[in-house]
Amino acid sequence: MDFAFTDEQTMLRDTTRELLGRSYDAEKRNQITQSELGWSKDLWGKLAELGLLGLSFSEEDGGMGAGPEETMAVLIEVGRRLAPEPILDAVLLPGGLVADAGSADQRKRILPELAEGQTLLAFAHGEPGTRWPSAEVATTATQQGDSWTVSGRKNPVLHGDCADSFVVSAALPDGGVGLFLVDASDSGVKRTGYSTHDGLRGAQVDLDGAAAEPLGDGGDASALVQTATIRAQAALCAEAVGAMEESLRLTTEYLKQRKQFGVPLSKFQTLTQRAADMYVSLEAARSMNVYLTMSLADGVVDPIIASRAKLQIGRSARHIGQEAIQLHGGIGMTAEYPVGHYTSRLTAIDNTFGSADDHLRVLAGNVANYTKVEL
């Protein structure tokens, strides 16, 4: 099986790499993440012009109709540059739910504007006190005639501070979890934005009888939420691979340049062995990322495969992040140097949609479902 990128995928990767490389270095990223918005609207417009925001949407919905492989190629570059733009949180994840569950009118109304960078969505699903993989939500949906309202608290809502609308999950009166579109400017919506430790943004969203529009035909959308979660896990795995690649590159370059006792650190065998172990962790993570991406490309949306990938990504990210800081010494902890920021982002990715420990528990709980192991 050929795992290499096609010419078109290579061009997409290189275009994304060139754009993000021109837009961000360590100093520029620090400036942007400390701004009021936390990301660049100028770069957002350029991403839209290249079609990267609508990458996964069908051509009928104003997108490029690309597959998971293309999304992986782009998000690896996002991770490599630590770009703070909310491509996943504000477009791919909530937009994917609209594409999967929305009516023709909703898709026509929302997705082209998302692809053009004119509007932002956020997926308001997580709640205080809940932990992945729990699908239960305390937020409730109430129907009065043909109208719906939702009430409850959502936190964290990633990039919910800047969203124009929310895709909200809420418990239905007859059971199940429904998905609703809620305007962020509705009088029943109150949001409190904050910065996350990895330099990105989130919000607590309080809903008090907020007017809500059922997504599509309504009804239980639990399966759609699981599918969207798996796709988001795959996107995060790809971003993590890019961040790990750059963390390793920065570390090996530092070992070549930094001298101790008059010789480069790369001459010390123990340090080069530790760098080699980082490379092994990276390749293990890269392989699992490809495994999950190709499964999605084949139409296999399997939570077990996603958990296998997320487990290895989390373990590799922890190892590479810690070693990158250790091998850099004191400079690795400074805000001015990028290695600490990569480690912080990798830590955040590990704890989004299930940590490595969470996924290990899921996999361990499913061991009894296998009656035969073939080598």
N, C-alpha and C positions, 0 to 999 in steps of 0.2 A: 504494500500500500504506500502511495506517495504522500508524504506529509508536507512537502515543500509548497510554498505559495505559488499560485499561478502568476502570470505576468500582470494581470489586472490587480490582483491582491498585493503584489509587490509594489506596484505604482501607488495604490491607495496607502499602503504603509509608509512609503517614502514621502509622499505628499504630506501626510499627517506629521511625520517626524520633522520634516523641514519647517512646517508652519509652527509647531510647538517649540522647536529648537530656537527659532527666531524670536519667539514671544517670551520665553522663560529661561532665566538662569536663577541661581539661588537667591541673589539679591532682588531681582525683579519679582520673583514669586513671593518673597517675604513682604514686599511693598503692596502687592495686589491683595494678598490674604488679610492684610491688616487694614485694608480700605473698608468703607462702610458696607459695600456689597459683598466683598470677599472674592470676587472674580471679575474678569474683564469683559465688558459688553462689546468692546471693539473686537476682541478675539471671537466672541460668540457669533458676531455677525459674519466673520470670515469662515467659521466652521459651518454656518448655515449656507453660505455661498458655495462651498465645496460639496454640499450635500451630505455632510457627515452627521447632521442632526437627524435627518430623515433616513439614515442609512438602512434601518431595519423595516421601515414602513413600505408597503406595496406602492407601486407606481400609481395605482388608482387613488391612493391616499396621499399622494404628494411626495412620496419617498423614492428611494433608489431600488427597493426590492432586493437588497443584499441579504446574504445568509449569515449564520453565526460565525463563519470563518472570517468574513470581512469585519464584523463587529469586534471579534477577538483581535484582529490586526490593529484596529484603531485604538482599542483600549489598552493594549500593551504599550503603545506610544504615549497615551495619557499617563500611564503609570511611570513610564521612563522619565517624563518631565515633571511629574507631580502636578499636572495641570489641575487647578481647582474648579474649572468650569463644570457645572452639574449635568454632564451629558447623560449619565445613567439616572441620577435622581430626578431630574426635571423633564427628561424626554423619553429615554429608552424604556424605563420601568413603567411609569404611569401611562406613557403613550402606547406601550405594548398592551396594556390592559384595555385601553380604549379600542385598539385595533382588533383585539380578540373578542371583546364582549359588547362593544358599542354598536348602536344602530347605524344604518347608512348615513342618516342625518348627522349623528354625533361624530362619526369619523370624518365626514366632509367638513364639518364645522371646526373640528379641533386639530386633526392631524396635520393638514397643510400649514397651519399657523405654527405648530410645533416645529415642523421641519424647516420653516423659514426663520425660526428664531424670534417670532413675534409674540409668543406667549409661553408661559412656563406652568407646568403641572408639578404636583408632588403627590406621592402615595402615602396617605395617612392611614397606617395600619397598626404599627406598634403602639402598645399602651403601657403605662406604668404598672409594674408588677408582673408583666407577662414575659415569657422567655421562649425563644425558638426551641423546638418546633411547634409549640402550642398554637393552634389556630383559633382559639376562643377569643372573642372580643366582648368587652363590656359596653362599648358604645352601642346605642340602640337606635333603630329606625322606627318611626311611627307614621302610619298612613292615615290621612284624613281626606276622604273622598279620592280625588285623583292626585292629591298633593302628598309629598313626603317631607318629613323633617328628621334630622339626626341630632342626637345629644350624647355627649361623652367627652373624654379627654384622650388625645393622641400625643404620644411623646416616646421616642424622638421621631420627628418628621424631618428627614434629611432634606435640607434646602427648602424647608417649608417657610422660611422667613421671607423668601422672595417670590413664592409661587402666586400665580394669578388665580388658580383654581386647584382644588384637591380631588383626588380619587379616594374616597373614604370607604372603609369597610365597616359594616355595622350589622348587629344581630337583627334578623328579621322577626316579625311578630310570630310567624308560624314555624320558626326554626331555620337554621342555616345562616350563612353570612352573605349579605348582599353588598354590592358595590354602587356607590353614588357619586355623582359630580356635585361639588359644593363650591360656590363662588367665594373666594377669599375675602371679598368686600361685603359679604352678607352681614347683617346686623347681629346674627347669632354666632358669628365667628370671632374669636379672640385668639391672637397668636403672640407668643413671646419668643423672639429670636435669641439665639446665643451662638457662640463660637465653640466648636469641638476641639479636642486636644490636637488633632491633626491639621488644624488650620482651616478647616471647612466650616460649614454653617448648618444649623438645625433649628428646630422650633418646637415649642409646645403649642398645640392647637386645641383650644377649648371650644366645644360646640354646644350651644344651648338653643335647641329648637331651630337650628339652621336649615334653611330651605335646601332641599336635596332633589336631584334628578337621577332616577334610577339609570344605571348604565345598561343600555340595551333593553332587553325584555324584562329585566329584573330577575328575581329568583335567587336561589342559592348559587353563589359564585366561588365556593370553597376550592373547587378543582382549578378554576382559573387563577386564583390567588397562589396556589401551589405551583402551577406552571410558571407564573410570573416570577415567583421567588427563585425557582431553579434557574431561570434565565438570568436573573440578577446575580445569583451566585456564580454563574459562569463568567459574567462580565467582570465581577470583582476578582475572580481568579486570574483573568487575563491582565487586569490592571496590576495585580500583585506581582505577576511574572515580570512585567516591565519595571516595576520598582525594585525587585530583587536583582534584575540584570544590571541596573544602574548602580545599585549599592555595591555589588561585586566589582564592577568596573572602577568605581571610585576607590575602593579598598585596594585593589591590585595596583592602581596607579600611585596611590599613596605609599605603598610598600616599596615601590621602585624608586620613589623620589626622596623619601624621608631617610636620613642617615643617622646611624647610631654607632659610636666607636669608629667613625670614619668610613663606614660602609653602608650601602642601602639595606633597609630592613628586609628586602626580598632575598638577601643572602643568608638570612637566618632560617634554617631548615624547619624549625617548629612553626614559624609564622607562615611559611609557604604551604606547609601541610594543612594548617588551619584554613588558608584561602582555598586550597584544593577541596577540602570538605565542604566549604560554602558552594563551590561549583557543583559538587555532587547533589547537594540539596536543591540547587537551582534547576538542574536537569530533571530531577524527580518531579519537581513542581511543574516544570514545562510540559513533561510527558502527560501528567494528569490533567493539565489544562487542555491539551490537545484532545485527550480522551473524552472529556466532557463536551468540548466544542463539537467534535465530530459526531458524537452521539446525538446532539441537538440537530446537527445538520442532516442526520439520517431520520429525523422525526421521532427519536427516542427521548422522551422527557421523563427520565427516571430519577426519583429522589435519592436512590441508593448510589447511583453513579455520581450525582452531585455531592453527596456526603463523602464519598471516597476522595473526590478531587479537593473539596474544601478542607478535609482533614490533612491531606498532604501539603496543600498550600499553606495552611496555618502553621504546621510544624516547620516547613522550610522557611517561612517568613520569620518566625521567631528565631531560628538558628542564624539565618543570614543577618537579620537586623542586629542581634546581640553581638555577633562576631564583628560586624562592620564597625560598630562603636568601639568595641574592645581593641581592635587592631589599629584604629585611629588614635586611641588614647584620649586625652582630655579634649582635643579639638572636636572629637566626635560628638560631644555633648553640647557644643555651642550652638546658639540659634543662627549664627551667621554661616555655619557650615552645613551642607545639605544632608549629611548622613543621618543625623538625628531626626530630621523631618521625614526621611524615607522610612525609618523604623517606626515613627509615630503613625504614619499612614498605613503601614503594613499591620500594625497592631489594631487599628480601627477596622481594617478590612477583615481581619480574623474574627472580630466581634460583631460583624454585621451579618445577619441571617445565619447565625449559629457559629460559635467558636469551634476550634479544633476538638475541644473536649465534648462539646454538645454533639458534634457529628460522630465522634467515637462512640458515644452512648447509643446513638441511633443505629450505627452499624453493629454494635455488640448485641443490641436488642433484636436484630434480624438474623443472627447467626443460625438460630434454630429453624429458619425457613429454608435452609439449604440442606438437601438430603445427600448430595454427592459433590465432591470436589474433584475436578479434573485438572491435571497438570499438562 
